Amino acid sequence: MILIMRRYCFIVLLFPAILLKAQSLKENEVRLVRADGKHKVDIYINGSLFTSYQYPLNIEKPFLFPVYAPNGSVITRGYPVEPRKGERVDHPHHIGIWFNHGDVNGIDFWNNSSAIPPEKKDLYGHIVLKKIVKTVNGSKGILEVVSDWYDNKGNILLTENTRYVFSGDEDSRTIDHISTLTATDRKVIISDCKEGLFAIRVDRAFEMPSNESLIFTDDKGNPTTVKATDNTGVTGIYTSSQGLKGDAVWGTRNNWVILSGLKDNDTISIALFDNPENPGYPAYAHARGYGLFSINNFGQNSYDPKQEKRSYKLEKGQSVTLYHRFYVQSGSELTTEKANKIFKEFSKEY
């Protein structure tokens, strides 16, 4: 009897602890872990690493890398941070998920990388984390940071206040990227340029199959060759909110664009969403078959020469805020109906 009572008391005492732990896990599905010495913040969803906000001193911008789908498959290209066998090694400035632009007061923030020779660096800018404002754990994880956009002479052209909102469930992950750009020291002109704005460089599995070697030029006319490679396991296809498919998506304006493919024997869909509050809405799709997937609110004539050239001006002290959503799901292809629903929810939320 005494033994039974002891077991009963143990169970009674243990039950609240189990319940408390379960409630704690439920209420804190997203967890952010700072690793200041490694220049990163790790973001976990349901106990698994989703992505890391990284700000290394030797790379010209902060970025999110790597990025995992809910099933554990990595969806970002490894090069140049962690190269993997069989992947493309073009465009070293395409790293994970990032946010910047190719023409701010004539300075190129998009194309800057270790590949730019020192004598040409004055044409390029770099973005430096100033401070991590806060990290919040919960059903939605929040990371707020402040960064400065520098030219190569030490002048700050823009200060960027960024709020990342991370969330997810068993089958999906979401990042809301809210960025406020402020002209701190001088008037700033963000010019019409195709090199922008909210972007991801995807794993080889999500590229579109191609047997062609292609040459792409940036706004300065610098060529980059993307060589034809083996198409084994290459399954990507773009779909836009206009109903366009594949290469036809590039240079069109959309509420959202989806990139779907098969990796690790599972269907995975990646989507980028614009927001009606953004200047230049709806954004142009800078969606390339070789793995660059971006939407750009500061490009127009650069995508469609029939359109007038457009620039966005910020007087000293003025700001502009942009809202973008990244979404990934595994286990099934993201349908247009669901994408439209997500877009409507995102439009109302901000």
N, C-alpha and C positions, 0 to 999 in steps of 0.2 A: 504493500500500500504506500509506504513511504517513497519507494522507488518510482511508482506511478505518479505520485504527487509531484516529485521533483521534475519528472519529465514534462508533466502538465505545466508546471510553473515556468520551465525553460521555454516551452513552446509559446506560452502567453507572453513572456518577456521578449522572445525573439520575433514574434509576429509584427509588432509595431516597427521594429527596426527594418524588417524586410519590406513592409509597406512604405516606410519613409524613403528607403532606397529606391523603390520602384517609382514613387512619386517624383523623387529628385531626378531620376533618369528621364522621366517623361517631360518634366518641366525644363530640363536643360539638355535638349537634344543637340544643340549647337554649342560647341566649346572652342574658345580661342585661347591659344597658348603662345605667349610671347617668348621668343628666343633672341633677345637683343644682341647677344654675342655672335649669333649666326646671321644677324640682319634679316630676320623673318618673323612672321606670325603664322603659326599652323592653325588651320581651321578643321575641326572634326565635326562630323554629323553622325549621330547614332554610334559614336565610338570609333568610326573609321575616318581616316584622313581624306578630306575632300580636296583641299588645295592649301597652298601656302602663299601669303603675301610676302614677297621678297624684295629687298632693296639693297643689293650688294653694291659695294663701293666701286667695283670695276665694270659695271654695266650702266648704260646711259639713261635708265629709267627704272622705276619700280614695276612689278608685274606679278601676276598670279601664276604659280607654276609649282609642281605639275597640277593638272586638273583630272579628277577621276569621275567616271560615271558611277551611278549607284551600285552597279554590279561589280565594281572594283577595277574595270578596264580603264587604262589611262587614255585620255582623248587628246592630249596635247603632244606636239612634236617634241622630241628630246633635245635636238640640236638648237642652239649651241651650248646649252647649259649641261645637259646630260645626254650626249649623242647615243643613238641606238643603231644597231646594224640594219642596213637596208633602207634608211630614211634619207630624204633629200637634205642637202647641205647648202641650199641657196638662201639668200636674204637673212643674214645673221641677226638682223634687227627684229625679226618675227619671233617673239618669245612668249609662250604661254598666252595669257589674256592681258592686254595692255590698253592704254588710252593716251593718245597724243595726236599731233597733226603735223603735216609737212610744210606749212608756210605760216609762220607767226612773225610779223614784221620782217619777212624775207628769210627767216631762220627756219631750217628744216629739223624738226624734232623727230619725225617718223623714221627717217633713214639712217640716223646716227647709230654707229656700232664700232666695234674694234676694227672693222674692215676699212674705215675711213682713214686715209693717211693724215698724219699730223698737219701737213701744210694745207689741207682742205678743211680742217676742223672749224675754222671761223664761220663756215657756211651752215654749221649744224649746232643744235642746242641739246641740252641734257636736263633731265628732271631729277631733283634731289629731295629725298624725304627730309622734311624739317622737323616734324615731331609726330608721334603717335598720340592723338588726343585721348582716345579711350577705346577699350574693348569691353563688350557686353556679351555674356552667355545667356542662353535661354532658348525658347522655342524658335526665336530668331536671334542669330548672332550678329553683332554690330561691330564694325571696325571703322573708326574715324581717324583720318590722317591729314596732315598738311604738308604739301610739297611746293617747291619753287621751280619754275621753268627758267633756266639760265641760258644766255648765249655763251659763246666761248670766251668772252671777255669779262665775265663775272657779273654782268647786268641781269637783274631779275625782270623778265618780261611779264610773267603771270605768276600769281600764287594760286594754288589749287587746293581747295578744301574738298575732300572726298569722303563720302559715307558709303561703305559697303554693307549691305544687308544680306546675310546668308540664311537660307532655310532649306528644308528638304523633308522627304518622307522615304518610304521604302523603295520607291521607284523613280524619284526625281530629285533634282537639286536646282536651286535658284540663287542667282546673285543679282541684286539690284545695285547698280552703280550710279550714284548721284554725285555729280562733280560740279562745283562752283568755281569758275575761273574769274579771277579779279586782276585787273590791270593796276598793279601796285605803284609803279614808279613813273610810268609814262603812258601815252596813248598806244594802244595795241590794235593792229589790224590782222585778223585771221582771214587769210585770203582763200579764194576758190582753189582747191587742190584735191586731187583724188586720193592722196596719201593720208588716210585717216579712217576712222576716228576711234571707235570702240571695236576691238579686234581680238581674234584668236587665231593661232596657227595650229592646225589640227594634225593628229597622228596620220601616218600613211594610209591606214585603213579607210579614212574618210575623204581622201582625195578622190577625184573622178578619174576613171581609167582613161589613159591617153597614150598614143604611140608617137606623139610629136615632141620634138625639142622646140621650146618656145623661148623667145627673147622679149623681156619686158623692160621698159625704160621708165625711170622716175621723172619728176618734173624738171630735173636738170639735164635730162637726156642721157644719164648714166645707164648703160645696158646691164641686165642680169639674164644669163641663160639658165633656163630650167630644162634640164636634159630629160629625154624620154628614158623611162626605167621599166623594169618588170612590173606588170600589173597584177601579179598574184596577190590576192587578199585586198585589192583596191576596189572599194564598193560604194563610194560616196555619190550622192545626188542632191542637188539643191532644189528646193521648192519655195516659191515666193507667195506672198499674200495676193499677188495679182494672178496667180495660177501658172506662172512661168516655171520652166524646168531647166536644170543643167546650166550650160554656159549662157543661155538666154537671160538668166537672172542678173548678170553683171551689168552695172550701169542703169538699173531701173530703180524706181522709187517704191518703197513698200512699208507697210506697218510692221512686218516681220519677215524673216527668212529662216527656213529650216534646212539643215544639212543632216541627212540620214545615211547610215551605213551599217555594215555588219562587222563586228569585231569579237573575238573570243566566242564565236558561235552565238552571239546575241545581237539583237537589233538595238541600235542606239541612235537617238535623234538629238541634235544640238540646235538651239535656236537663239537668234538675237532679235530683240524687240525694240522698236523706237517708241517714242511717247509724243502725243500731240502738243505737249508743252514745250517741246524742243524747237529752237530756231531751225529753219530748213526742213521741218517735218513735211512729208515723210522722207526719211533718209534714203540716200542712194546706197545700193548694195555694191560693195567692193568685194565680190565673192568670186575667187579664182579657183579653178579646178585643181591646181597644184597644192591647195591646202590653206591659203590665206582666206579667212572669212571675216569680213568687217562690214559695218554700216557707218555711213559718213553724213553728218548734217552740215558740214562745211565744204562740200563739193557740189558743183552743179554743171557749169560749162566744161569742167574737166572730165565729166562723164558723158555729157550730151552737148556737143559743140553748137547745137541749135539754140541752146539756152544762153541767156546773158551771163557774163561773169559776175559773180556775187562775192562780196567780202563782208565780214562782220566786224564792226568797229566798237572798241571799248575805250572810252575816255579814262584818264587816270582816276582810279577809285571805283569805276563801274565794274559790274559783275554780270555774268551770264551763268545759268544753271542748266545742266543737261542731265536727262534721266534715261538710262538704258537698262535693259534686263537681259541677262544670260540665263538660259534654261537648258538642262540636259535630262533626258530620261532613258532608261534601259528597259528591255523586255518587250517593247512594242514600238512601232513607228508613231511619231507625233502626227496626229491628223490635223487637217486644216480647221476643222470644227473646234478642236481643243485649243489650237493656236489662237484662233479668233477669240475664244473665251479668255485665255490668258492675257491677250492684248487688252481686252475691255477691262479686266480687273486691274491691270497695271496702269491703264489710263486713268482710272478712278482713284487709284491709291495715291498718286502724286499730282 
